[in-house]
Amino acid sequence: MAIAITQCSEKLGYLILQLGKNFLVYMVMVIACNGLHFLLKPYSQPRITSDVVVGIVMGNIPFLRKLYDEFNRTFGFIMDFGMMCYMFALGIEMDPYVLFKRPNKDAQVAYWAIFSTLAISLSLTPFLHFFTHYHGLAFALSLSALLSSSASPVLTRVITSLKIGKSDIGKLVIAAGMHSDLICLVILSLCYIFMPDDIYCIAHQSVRTLKSTIKMCIAVVVQTLFTAVVSPIFMEWVNNENPEGKPMKGSHLVLSVAFVVMICFPSTMYDYSPVLSAFMTGICLPREGRVSKWIISKINYLLTTIFFPIFFLWVGYSADITKLKPLDPVTWIRLIVPVFIVVSGKVIGTLISGAMLGFHWQESVLIGLLLVTKGHFQIYMAIKVLNCNHSDGSSTGIMSVVTLFFTVVHAPIVVGHIIKRARKRAPTHTNALQLLQPSSELRIFLCLHGLENVPASINFMEISRGISDPGILIYVAEIIELTEHIAATMESGEALQTNTIKDKAVIEMREQITNSFQTYVDNDGDGITLKRTLALSTINNMAQNICVLAEDLMIALIILPFHRTQRQDGKLDAGNPGFRYVNRKLLKNSPCSVGILVNRGFGSIEKISRSEPSLKVAAIFIGGRDDREALCYAGRVAWHQGVKVTVIRFLVDTSAESSRLAAYRVSLPEKEEEMGLDDECFAQFYEQHIVGGRIAYLEKHLANASETFSTLRSFEGEYSLVIVGREGGANSILTKGMNDWQQCPELGPIGDVLSGPDFSKSVSVLIIQQHKLRGEIDGLDEDFTVM
């Protein structure tokens, strides 16, 4: 009895020791994968690249392979279960009903890529006897389907991580990859039924008979139909019982998991692959609803944190490098032939579909190269073939893993070419004043609400003219809401064409505006090129209409009138909420810099002299990109002989108690970087304009927002126009707290104070916001168009 207890204790201690060793190896694997992924980030390599490399290295460390040998059976169980979860989640994210719809552009690209790859693969499969001793139509189709597939999860992550997911080519590649994955996996799932035996080793080994094949086929069909019919009803009931915003009931979670398990297992009882059974079940489940989202999120978390590190360790262990035969020509044929089939098939298919759809051949080639991408399931299948067909030698598995590795590692290079081509096709104009070359013409889109905006707009043109060479190009556009009355007077189908407007009031207003501007240009328009256009649409679509016009006309600065107008008593009225909506939408989505002009007497100023200063303008500089943009505009205004510009820089008072706040202000690295850009910009501006005396300069050392407000109030009667950045000194101590009592947040903290009802009745304000790229690709928006 004592001997048995001692043996049991020793066995238990040995198992605990082995468990500790395995856990230690697992933790090392996780750390190594994360570390290599971090090192490869500058090269934009996807996560799977570092995982494969680390897996092969750790899987072939000699003193660890003995540990792997003891863990081999458990390895196989974990791999099969993890891949079942992976394929089930992948199936849920796919929509099988797209197969029954008319093919759109994405589907046509995927279909042609699959068809050409299948054709090449099927024609070469009879000569691939060096891969395996299996042959026949089912095997040929299965192998061709694997080569034709694209790993849509990996491809989607690559595209989105490289910041082209919102572009036209990025969306097309993601959708085409999903189509390709769905079709090829369905082909593989169906071909599996008719294979003579289990050549892919993803189920129990058995000899197929006609009777067993028929039983398997019936089981798969019944399981699929049952899932497609019953699961939407069950899922809808669970979703209705667990509305959004409330935690899901535990009993319903248990029922959902039990239901999923129940519908997955029937076909496996007839020797059908549990991995493919999970996929077929997944594609029949509804994608929408809390249950599906919960299942996907939990499975993806399980795969990322636990399964993938073990998976790639298994891959490295299975691909034994010591059995590689580099001097054997067959070894390299095993590498070259699959790569040739996949690359040539995908590229030829996308070239054919691209020619039919009108794509440039360069983009078609790049799409084909991205659709080559393979992933976890393809690697899993390659290792399964290696483990079951020992007669082929380990060389086959190693070269298969290397082949699949090369289908991923090239993706960042391909995306780099896409971005490079997109930059070449992007408009060459500069959409920010700060980046505008001195020799470049400034293009301004000057918006008006009506005749009341004409005098202020003409004065704005006068002070913005700069030097006559290169001068400025100004598009004057009325913002006119498309009402039912105006729409009724227009010709059908030509609503946006100015020559179709029949409303007499609109026609007369436009003629008066045109005459006023043309008279000014004819008399005093040296260096000004005037053009006319019109922004006519509903309020909801007005901002988008202006953005499209600004992009087409390569505008650098849009000037908008404030939605509130000055009354006879000097105060601003309640304003037009529709025009305010347009202004706020443009500030968010504009393709260039935007300025809002708050007119309080600026339009009533008599003709500005060109020989001596007659207009006092102040530019406030606290810091930030918008203040830098406002400073650049002030430099252009200073070239006018009749304008006296004073730049007032607000600095944080570092004395007394405020020194602690000042130190906090620069503690964050991004703020330090922003302050460095501010100092560099201001130093250059100081050298160009202030040293020579063209612009006056004042410094105000302030401690807090209260002192900022007091300083702003002192501008009463000093200046006719104040130029400020919209988010001047964002998060600055000097504006901290001003946002709490803003009336018009679209004007920013300083602009809102200067435009407030309790402020001046004679100081006009120009608030400027610098253009911000919507994406993170340097010099290119994420939603670029290249096709």
C-alpha positions in Angstrom: 0.0 0.0 0.0 2.8 2.4 0.9 4.6 1.5 -2.3 1.5 2.3 -4.3 1.1 5.6 -2.5 4.8 6.4 -3.2 4.5 5.6 -6.8 1.3 7.7 -7.1 3.1 10.6 -5.5 6.1 10.3 -7.7 3.8 10.1 -10.8 1.8 13.2 -9.6 5.1 15.1 -8.9 6.4 14.1 -12.4 3.1 15.3 -14.0 3.2 18.6 -12.1 6.9 19.1 -13.2 6.0 18.4 -16.8 3.0 20.8 -16.5 5.3 23.5 -15.1 7.8 23.0 -17.9 5.1 23.2 -20.6 3.7 26.4 -19.0 7.2 27.9 -18.9 7.7 27.1 -22.6 4.3 28.6 -23.4 5.1 31.8 -21.5 8.5 32.1 -23.3 6.6 31.5 -26.6 4.2 34.3 -25.9 6.9 36.8 -24.8 9.1 35.9 -27.9 6.2 36.3 -30.3 5.3 39.7 -28.8 8.9 40.8 -28.8 9.6 39.9 -32.4 6.3 41.4 -33.5 7.4 44.7 -31.8 10.8 44.5 -33.6 9.1 43.9 -36.9 6.6 46.8 -36.5 8.8 49.3 -38.4 8.6 46.9 -41.4 4.8 46.7 -41.1 4.9 42.9 -40.9 1.6 41.2 -39.7 1.5 39.3 -36.4 1.4 35.9 -38.2 4.9 36.6 -39.6 6.6 36.8 -36.2 4.5 33.9 -34.9 5.7 31.6 -37.6 9.4 32.6 -37.2 9.3 32.1 -33.4 7.4 28.9 -33.7 9.9 27.3 -36.1 12.9 28.5 -34.0 11.4 27.2 -30.7 10.0 24.1 -32.2 13.4 23.0 -33.4 15.4 23.7 -30.2 17.0 20.2 -29.6 16.6 20.0 -25.8 12.9 21.1 -26.0 11.9 18.5 -28.6 11.9 15.7 -26.1 9.4 17.6 -24.1 7.3 18.2 -27.2 7.5 14.4 -28.0 5.8 13.6 -24.6 3.3 16.4 -25.2 2.5 15.3 -28.8 -0.9 13.6 -28.2 -2.1 16.6 -26.2 -0.8 18.9 -29.0 -3.0 17.1 -31.5 -6.1 17.4 -29.4 -5.5 21.1 -28.7 -4.9 21.8 -32.4 -8.1 20.1 -33.5 -10.2 21.8 -30.9 -8.7 25.2 -31.5 -9.1 24.9 -35.2 -12.7 23.9 -34.8 -13.3 27.2 -32.8 -11.4 29.1 -35.4 -13.4 27.8 -38.3 -16.7 28.1 -36.4 -16.0 31.9 -35.8 -14.9 32.3 -39.4 -18.1 30.7 -40.6 -20.3 33.0 -38.5 -18.6 36.1 -40.0 -19.4 35.0 -43.5 -22.6 35.4 -45.4 -23.4 32.3 -47.5 -26.3 34.1 -49.3 -24.0 36.1 -51.4 -23.5 33.0 -53.4 -27.1 33.3 -54.6 -26.9 37.0 -55.5 -25.8 38.6 -58.7 -22.0 39.0 -58.5 -20.9 42.5 -57.7 -17.4 44.0 -58.4 -15.8 42.3 -55.4 -17.3 38.9 -56.2 -16.3 39.1 -59.8 -12.6 39.7 -58.8 -12.8 36.8 -56.3 -14.5 34.4 -58.8 -12.0 35.0 -61.6 -9.0 34.7 -59.2 -10.4 31.4 -57.9 -11.3 30.1 -61.4 -7.8 30.8 -62.9 -6.0 29.3 -59.8 -8.2 26.2 -60.0 -7.5 25.8 -63.7 -3.8 26.0 -63.3 -3.7 23.8 -60.2 -5.9 21.1 -61.7 -3.8 21.0 -64.9 -0.6 20.6 -62.8 -2.0 18.2 -60.0 -1.3 15.0 -62.0 2.4 15.9 -62.0 2.5 16.6 -58.2 3.1 13.0 -57.3 6.2 14.1 -55.3 3.8 15.8 -52.8 1.7 12.8 -51.9 0.7 9.4 -53.2 -2.9 10.4 -53.3 -4.7 11.3 -56.5 -8.1 11.5 -58.0 -10.7 14.2 -58.7 -11.7 14.8 -55.1 -8.1 15.2 -54.0 -7.3 17.4 -57.0 -10.2 19.7 -56.2 -9.4 19.8 -52.5 -5.7 20.7 -53.1 -6.7 23.3 -55.7 -9.3 24.8 -53.3 -6.7 25.2 -50.6 -4.3 26.9 -53.1 -7.1 29.1 -54.4 -8.3 30.2 -51.0 -7.3 33.5 -49.3 -7.1 33.7 -45.6 -9.6 36.5 -45.1 -9.0 37.0 -41.3 -5.2 37.5 -42.0 -5.8 39.6 -45.1 -8.3 41.8 -43.3 -5.9 42.4 -40.4 -3.1 43.2 -42.8 -5.1 45.7 -44.8 -6.5 47.5 -41.8 -3.3 47.6 -39.9 -1.5 49.1 -42.9 -4.2 51.9 -43.0 -5.7 51.2 -46.4 -8.9 49.5 -45.2 -11.0 52.6 -46.0 -9.7 53.1 -49.5 -11.4 51.7 -52.6 -8.8 49.1 -53.2 -8.6 48.1 -49.6 -12.4 47.6 -49.4 -12.3 45.6 -52.6 -9.5 43.3 -51.4 -11.1 42.6 -48.1 -14.5 41.8 -49.7 -12.8 39.7 -52.5 -10.8 37.8 -49.8 -14.0 37.0 -47.9 -15.7 35.7 -51.1 -12.6 33.6 -52.0 -12.4 32.1 -48.5 -16.1 31.2 -48.4 -16.2 29.6 -51.9 -13.0 27.6 -51.4 -13.9 26.3 -48.0 -17.3 25.3 -49.2 -15.6 23.4 -52.1 -13.2 21.7 -49.7 -16.1 20.8 -47.3 -18.1 19.2 -50.1 -15.1 17.4 -51.7 -14.2 15.9 -48.3 -17.4 13.8 -48.5 -16.3 12.1 -51.7 -12.7 11.5 -50.9 -11.8 7.7 -51.0 -10.2 8.0 -47.5 -9.0 10.6 -45.1 -6.2 12.1 -47.0 -6.1 15.4 -45.0 -6.1 13.7 -41.6 -8.7 16.0 -40.0 -10.9 13.2 -38.8 -10.5 9.6 -37.7 -8.8 7.3 -40.2 -11.3 5.1 -41.9 -11.8 3.3 -45.2 -14.6 4.9 -47.2 -17.4 2.8 -48.7 -20.2 3.9 -50.9 -22.6 3.4 -48.0 -20.6 5.4 -45.5 -20.2 8.2 -48.1 -24.0 8.4 -48.6 -24.5 8.4 -44.8 -22.0 11.2 -44.4 -23.6 13.3 -47.2 -27.1 12.9 -45.7 -25.8 13.9 -42.3 -24.1 17.0 -43.6 -27.1 18.1 -45.6 -29.5 17.5 -42.7 -27.2 19.3 -40.2 -26.8 22.3 -42.6 -30.6 22.6 -43.3 -31.5 22.2 -39.6 -29.0 24.9 -38.6 -30.2 27.3 -41.4 -33.9 26.8 -40.4 -33.8 26.5 -36.6 -30.8 28.6 -35.5 -32.4 32.0 -36.6 -35.5 31.2 -34.5 -33.5 30.2 -31.5 -31.0 33.1 -31.8 -33.8 35.7 -32.2 -35.5 34.4 -29.1 -32.3 34.7 -27.0 -31.7 38.2 -28.4 -35.2 39.3 -27.6 -34.8 38.0 -24.0 -31.5 39.9 -23.7 -31.9 43.4 -25.1 -28.8 45.6 -25.7 -27.5 47.4 -22.6 -28.3 44.7 -20.2 -26.0 41.8 -19.2 -27.0 38.5 -20.8 -28.6 35.9 -18.5 -26.4 33.0 -17.5 -29.1 30.4 -18.4 -29.4 31.8 -21.9 -25.6 31.7 -22.4 -25.5 28.0 -21.3 -28.4 27.2 -23.7 -26.7 29.0 -26.5 -23.4 27.1 -26.1 -25.3 23.8 -25.7 -27.3 24.6 -28.9 -24.1 25.3 -30.8 -22.5 22.1 -29.6 -25.6 20.1 -30.5 -25.8 21.3 -34.1 -22.1 20.8 -34.7 -21.7 17.1 -33.7 -24.2 15.0 -35.8 -22.1 14.9 -39.0 -19.0 13.9 -37.0 -20.8 10.7 -35.9 -20.5 9.6 -39.6 -16.7 10.3 -39.8 -17.1 13.8 -41.2 -14.4 16.3 -40.3 -15.2 18.1 -37.0 -13.2 21.1 -38.3 -15.2 21.4 -41.5 -18.4 20.6 -39.6 -17.8 23.6 -37.4 -17.3 25.8 -40.4 -20.5 24.5 -42.2 -22.5 25.1 -39.0 -21.0 28.6 -38.6 -21.9 29.9 -42.0 -25.6 28.8 -41.4 -25.8 30.7 -38.1 -27.1 34.4 -38.2 -24.3 36.9 -38.0 -26.3 39.6 -36.3 -27.4 39.6 -32.7 -25.9 39.5 -29.2 -25.3 35.8 -29.2 -23.3 35.7 -32.4 -21.2 38.8 -31.3 -20.6 37.2 -27.9 -19.5 33.9 -29.4 -17.1 35.6 -31.9 -15.6 37.9 -29.2 -15.0 35.0 -26.8 -13.6 32.7 -29.4 -11.3 35.3 -30.8 -10.0 36.1 -27.3 -9.4 32.4 -26.6 -7.6 32.0 -29.9 -5.4 35.1 -29.5 -4.4 34.6 -25.9 -4.1 30.8 -25.7 -4.4 28.9 -28.9 -2.2 30.7 -31.4 1.1 30.6 -29.3 0.6 26.8 -28.8 -0.5 26.4 -32.5 2.8 27.9 -33.9 4.8 26.0 -31.4 3.2 22.8 -32.8 3.9 24.1 -36.3 7.6 24.5 -35.5 7.8 21.1 -33.8 6.1 19.4 -36.8 8.4 21.1 -39.4 11.7 19.4 -38.3 14.5 21.4 -39.9 17.0 18.5 -39.4 15.1 16.5 -42.0 15.3 19.2 -44.7 17.2 18.2 -47.8 18.5 21.5 -49.3 20.6 19.6 -52.0 17.6 17.6 -53.3 16.0 19.4 -56.3 12.6 18.0 -55.3 12.8 20.1 -52.1 12.9 23.3 -54.1 10.3 22.1 -56.6 8.0 21.6 -53.6 8.6 25.3 -52.8 8.4 26.8 -56.2 5.5 24.9 -57.8 2.8 25.9 -55.2 4.1 29.5 -55.2 3.9 29.6 -59.0 0.4 28.1 -59.0 -1.0 30.5 -56.4 0.7 33.7 -57.7 0.1 33.1 -61.4 -3.5 32.0 -60.8 -4.4 35.0 -58.6 -2.7 37.6 -60.8 -4.1 36.2 -64.1 -7.6 36.1 -62.6 -7.4 39.6 -61.3 -6.0 40.9 -64.6 -8.9 39.3 -66.4 -11.5 40.7 -64.0 -9.7 44.1 -63.9 -9.8 44.3 -67.7 -13.6 43.6 -67.6 -14.2 46.1 -64.8 -11.9 48.9 -66.2 -9.1 48.7 -63.6 -5.6 49.7 -64.3 -3.4 46.6 -64.9 -1.0 47.7 -62.1 -3.8 47.7 -59.5 -5.1 44.4 -60.8 -1.6 42.8 -60.3 -1.4 44.3 -56.7 -4.9 43.0 -55.9 -3.8 39.5 -57.1 -0.7 39.6 -55.0 -2.7 40.5 -51.9 -5.2 37.7 -52.5 -2.3 35.2 -52.4 -2.3 35.6 -48.6 -2.7 32.3 -46.7 -3.2 31.8 -43.0 -3.8 29.5 -40.0 -6.1 27.0 -41.6 -3.8 26.4 -44.6 -0.8 25.9 -42.3 -2.9 23.5 -40.2 -3.8 21.5 -43.3 -0.1 21.4 -44.4 1.0 20.1 -41.0 -1.8 17.5 -40.9 -0.7 16.2 -44.3 2.9 16.0 -43.0 2.0 14.1 -39.9 -0.2 11.5 -41.7 2.0 10.9 -44.7 5.4 10.0 -43.3 6.5 8.5 -46.5 6.7 11.9 -48.1 9.3 12.9 -45.5 9.4 16.1 -43.3 10.7 18.1 -46.2 7.2 18.4 -47.6 5.8 19.9 -44.4 8.8 22.3 -43.9 8.6 23.6 -47.5 4.8 23.9 -47.1 5.2 26.1 -44.1 7.9 28.2 -45.8 5.6 28.5 -48.9 2.7 29.7 -46.7 5.1 32.1 -44.9 6.0 33.8 -48.2 2.4 34.3 -49.1 2.1 36.7 -46.1 5.5 38.4 -45.8 5.2 40.3 -49.1 1.9 42.0 -48.2 3.5 45.2 -46.6 5.6 45.7 -49.8 2.5 45.4 -52.0 0.6 47.9 -49.8 3.6 50.2 -50.0 3.3 50.2 -53.8 -0.5 50.9 -53.5 0.1 53.9 -51.3 2.9 55.1 -53.6 0.6 55.0 -56.6 -2.2 56.7 -54.6 0.2 59.6 -53.7 1.1 60.1 -57.3 -2.6 60.3 -58.3 -3.5 62.5 -55.3 -4.1 66.2 -56.0 -0.8 68.1 -55.9 -2.3 71.2 -54.3 -1.5 72.1 -50.7 -4.6 72.1 -48.5 -3.1 74.1 -45.6 -1.7 77.7 -45.7 1.3 76.7 -43.5 2.5 74.2 -46.2 1.8 76.5 -49.1 4.9 77.3 -51.2 5.5 81.1 -51.6 5.5 80.7 -55.4 2.1 78.9 -55.3 -1.2 80.5 -56.0 -3.6 80.7 -53.0 -7.0 79.2 -53.8 -9.9 80.4 -51.6 -13.5 79.3 -51.6 -15.4 82.3 -50.4 -19.0 81.5 -49.2 -21.9 83.9 -48.9 -25.4 83.6 -47.5 -26.7 86.6 -49.4 -26.1 90.3 -50.3 -25.5 91.2 -46.6 -22.2 89.3 -46.8 -20.8 91.1 -49.9 -19.0 94.1 -48.2 -17.2 92.0 -45.6 -16.3 89.4 -48.3 -14.8 92.1 -50.6 -12.8 93.6 -47.7 -11.6 90.0 -46.9 -10.4 89.7 -50.5 -8.6 93.0 -50.3 -6.5 92.2 -47.2 -5.9 88.6 -48.4 -4.4 89.5 -51.8 -0.8 89.3 -50.6 1.7 90.1 -53.4 0.4 90.3 -57.0 2.6 87.5 -58.1 1.5 84.7 -57.7 -1.7 86.3 -56.4 -4.9 84.6 -55.3 -7.7 82.7 -57.0 -11.1 83.2 -55.4 -14.2 81.2 -56.1 -17.2 83.2 -54.8 -20.1 80.9 -54.0 -23.6 81.5 -52.6 -24.8 78.9 -50.1 -28.4 78.5 -51.1 -30.8 76.0 -49.4 -32.7 74.0 -51.9 -36.3 74.6 -50.8 -39.5 73.1 -52.3 -40.2 76.5 -53.9 -36.8 76.7 -55.6 -36.9 73.0 -56.6 -40.3 73.6 -58.3 -38.8 76.3 -60.5 -35.9 74.1 -61.7 -35.6 71.8 -64.6 -35.8 68.1 -63.7 -32.5 66.3 -63.2 -30.4 69.4 -63.4 -30.7 70.6 -59.9 -27.1 71.4 -59.4 -26.5 73.3 -62.6 -26.6 77.1 -62.1 -28.0 77.8 -65.5 -31.2 75.9 -64.6 -32.2 78.1 -61.7 -35.5 79.8 -62.6 -36.3 81.5 -59.3 -36.3 85.3 -60.0 -35.2 86.2 -56.5 -32.2 83.9 -56.7 -31.2 85.0 -60.1 -31.4 88.7 -59.1 -29.4 88.1 -56.0 -26.7 86.3 -57.9 -26.5 89.0 -60.5 -26.1 91.7 -57.9 -23.4 89.8 -56.1 -21.6 89.1 -59.4 -21.7 92.8 -60.4 -20.4 93.9 -57.0 -17.4 91.6 -57.0 -16.7 92.2 -60.7 -16.7 95.9 -60.2 -14.2 95.6 -57.4 -11.9 93.3 -59.4 -12.1 95.6 -62.5 -11.1 98.7 -60.4 -8.8 97.3 -57.7 -8.3 93.6 -58.5 -4.5 93.5 -59.2 -3.4 90.0 -58.4 -6.9 88.6 -57.9 -8.5 86.1 -60.2 -12.3 85.9 -59.6 -14.5 83.0 -60.5 -18.1 82.2 -59.7 -19.8 79.0 -58.5 -22.8 78.0 -56.5 -23.5 75.6 -53.6 -27.2 74.6 -54.0 -28.6 71.7 -52.0 -30.5 70.8 -48.9 -29.1 71.7 -45.6 -28.3 68.1 -44.8 -26.2 67.7 -48.0 -24.8 71.3 -48.2 -21.5 70.5 -46.4 -20.8 67.5 -48.5 -21.6 69.6 -51.7 -19.1 72.2 -50.6 -16.4 69.6 -49.8 -16.8 68.1 -53.2 -16.5 71.5 -54.9 -13.4 72.3 -52.7 -11.7 69.1 -53.7 -12.5 69.5 -57.4 -11.3 73.1 -57.4 -8.2 72.3 -55.3 -9.0 74.8 -52.7 -6.6 75.6 -49.8 -9.0 77.7 -47.6 -12.8 77.8 -47.2 -14.2 81.0 -45.7 -17.7 80.7 -44.2 -19.9 83.5 -42.8 -20.9 83.2 -39.2 -24.5 81.9 -38.9 -25.4 84.9 -36.7 -25.7 88.4 -38.3 -25.2 91.8 -36.6 -28.4 93.8 -35.9 -28.8 97.6 -36.0 -28.1 97.8 -32.2 -24.8 96.1 -32.7 -25.7 92.8 -31.2 -25.8 89.4 -33.0 -29.2 87.9 -33.8 -30.2 84.3 -33.0 -28.9 83.2 -36.4 -29.8 80.4 -38.8 -29.5 77.0 -37.3 -29.2 75.4 -40.7 -26.1 77.4 -41.6 -24.6 76.7 -38.2 -25.1 73.0 -39.0 -23.3 73.4 -42.3 -20.4 75.3 -40.6 -19.9 72.6 -38.0 -20.1 69.8 -40.5 -17.5 71.5 -42.7 -15.1 72.0 -39.8 -15.3 68.2 -39.2 -15.1 67.0 -42.8 -13.5 69.7 -44.9 -10.7 68.6 -47.3 -8.8 71.9 -46.6 -8.4 74.6 -44.0 -11.5 76.5 -42.9 -12.2 80.0 -41.6 -15.3 81.4 -40.1 -15.7 85.2 -40.3 -17.8 86.9 -37.6 -18.7 90.2 -39.1 -19.2 93.0 -36.6 -18.5 96.1 -38.7 -15.8 94.6 -41.0 -18.2 95.0 -43.9 -18.9 98.7 -43.1 -15.3 99.7 -43.3 -14.7 102.2 -46.0 -12.2 101.4 -48.8 -8.9 100.3 -47.3 -6.0 102.5 -48.2 -3.1 101.0 -50.1 -0.6 103.7 -49.2 -0.9 104.1 -45.5 -2.2 101.9 -42.6 -6.0 102.4 -42.1 -7.0 99.0 -40.7 -5.7 97.5 -37.4 -5.5 93.7 -37.3 -4.4 91.5 -34.3 -3.4 87.9 -34.5 -3.4 85.9 -31.3 -0.9 83.1 -30.9 -1.1 80.6 -28.0 0.0 77.4 -29.7 -1.3 74.5 -31.7 -1.7 73.7 -35.4 -4.7 76.1 -35.8 -2.8 79.0 -34.3 0.1 78.2 -36.6 -2.3 78.4 -39.5 -3.7 81.7 -38.3 -0.2 83.1 -38.0 0.5 82.1 -41.6 -2.6 84.0 -42.8 -1.6 87.0 -40.7 1.7 87.0 -42.5 -0.1 87.2 -45.8 -2.3 90.0 -44.6 0.8 92.0 -43.5 1.8 92.4 -47.1 -1.0 94.9 -47.6 0.2 98.5 -47.2 -3.1 99.6 -45.6 -3.2 97.0 -42.8 -1.2 97.3 -39.6 -0.9 93.8 -38.1 0.1 93.1 -34.5 0.9 89.6 -33.4 0.1 89.0 -29.7 1.7 85.9 -28.2 0.1 84.6 -25.0 2.7 82.9 -22.8 2.3 81.1 -19.5 3.6 83.0 -16.6 6.1 80.7 -14.9 6.3 82.7 -11.7 4.7 81.9 -8.3 2.0 79.3 -8.2 1.6 79.1 -12.0 5.1 77.6 -12.4 3.7 74.2 -11.1 1.0 74.3 -13.8 3.5 75.3 -16.4 5.7 72.3 -15.6 2.6 70.1 -15.8 1.8 71.6 -19.2 4.9 70.3 -20.8 5.1 66.9 -19.0 3.5 64.9 -21.9 5.7 64.0 -24.8 3.1 64.9 -27.4 2.7 68.4 -25.8 6.4 68.9 -25.8 6.5 68.0 -29.5 3.7 70.4 -30.2 5.4 73.2 -28.4 8.6 72.5 -30.4 6.6 72.9 -33.6 5.1 76.2 -32.2 8.5 77.6 -31.3 10.0 76.6 -34.7 7.0 78.2 -36.6 7.1 81.3 -34.6 10.9 81.7 -34.9 10.6 81.5 -38.6 7.7 84.0 -38.7 9.6 86.4 -36.4 12.6 86.3 -38.7 10.5 87.0 -41.8 8.0 89.6 -40.6 8.7 91.0 -37.2 12.5 91.7 -37.5 11.9 93.8 -40.5 9.2 95.8 -38.9 6.4 94.8 -41.1 4.4 93.3 -38.1 4.3 94.6 -34.5 4.8 92.2 -31.7 3.5 92.0 -28.2 3.9 89.4 -25.4 1.4 88.8 -22.7 2.5 86.6 -19.7 -0.7 85.2 -18.2 -1.3 82.7 -15.4 -4.8 81.3 -16.2 -7.9 81.6 -18.3 -9.2 84.4 -16.2 -6.3 86.6 -17.1 -6.7 85.5 -20.7 -10.3 86.7 -20.7 -9.4 90.1 -19.2 -6.7 90.6 -21.9 -9.2 89.8 -24.6 -11.6 92.4 -23.3 -8.9 95.0 -23.5 -9.0 94.7 -27.3 -12.2 96.8 -27.4 -11.6 99.8 -29.6 -8.0 98.7 -30.4 -8.5 96.5 -33.4 -11.1 96.1 -36.2 -10.2 92.4 -36.9 -8.8 89.7 -34.7 -7.4 86.5 -36.3 -7.3 83.4 -34.0 -6.9 79.7 -34.4 -10.0 77.6 -33.6 -8.3 75.3 -31.1 -5.6 77.7 -30.1 -3.6 76.4 -27.2 -5.7 73.2 -27.0 -5.5 71.9 -23.4 -3.5 75.0 -22.5 -3.7 76.4 -19.0 -4.5 79.8 -20.6 -7.8 78.4 -22.0 -8.6 75.7 -19.4 -12.2 76.0 -18.3 -13.4 78.2 -21.2 -15.1 75.3 -22.8 -17.4 74.9 -19.9 -19.3 78.1 -20.8 -18.9 78.2 -24.6 -22.0 79.3 -26.5 -20.5 78.3 -29.9 -18.0 75.5 -29.6 -17.3 75.6 -33.3 -15.5 78.9 -32.8 -13.1 77.5 -30.2 -12.4 79.0 -26.8 -10.8 82.3 -27.9 -13.1 82.8 -30.9 -16.2 82.2 -28.7 -15.1 84.8 -26.2 -14.4 87.4 -28.9 -17.7 86.7 -30.6 -19.8 86.6 -27.4 -22.8 88.9 -26.9 -21.1 90.6 -23.9 -18.0 91.5 -25.8 -17.3 94.2 -28.4 -19.8 95.4 -30.9 -17.1 96.6 -33.4 -14.4 93.9 -33.4 -14.8 91.3 -36.1 -13.2 87.9 -35.7 -11.7 85.4 -38.2 -11.4 81.9 -36.7 -9.2 79.5 -38.7 -8.8 75.7 -38.5 -6.0 74.0 -40.2 -6.8 71.0 -42.4 -6.4 67.7 -40.6 -5.7 64.5 -42.5 -8.5 62.0 -41.7 -6.2 59.1 -41.8 -2.8 58.2 -40.3 -1.0 57.7 -43.6 1.4 60.6 -43.9 0.3 62.9 -46.7 -2.7 60.7 -47.7 -6.2 60.3 -46.4 -7.2 56.8 -45.4 -10.2 56.8 -47.7 -8.1 57.5 -50.8 -9.1 56.4 -54.3 -6.6 54.7 -56.6 -8.8 52.6 -58.9 
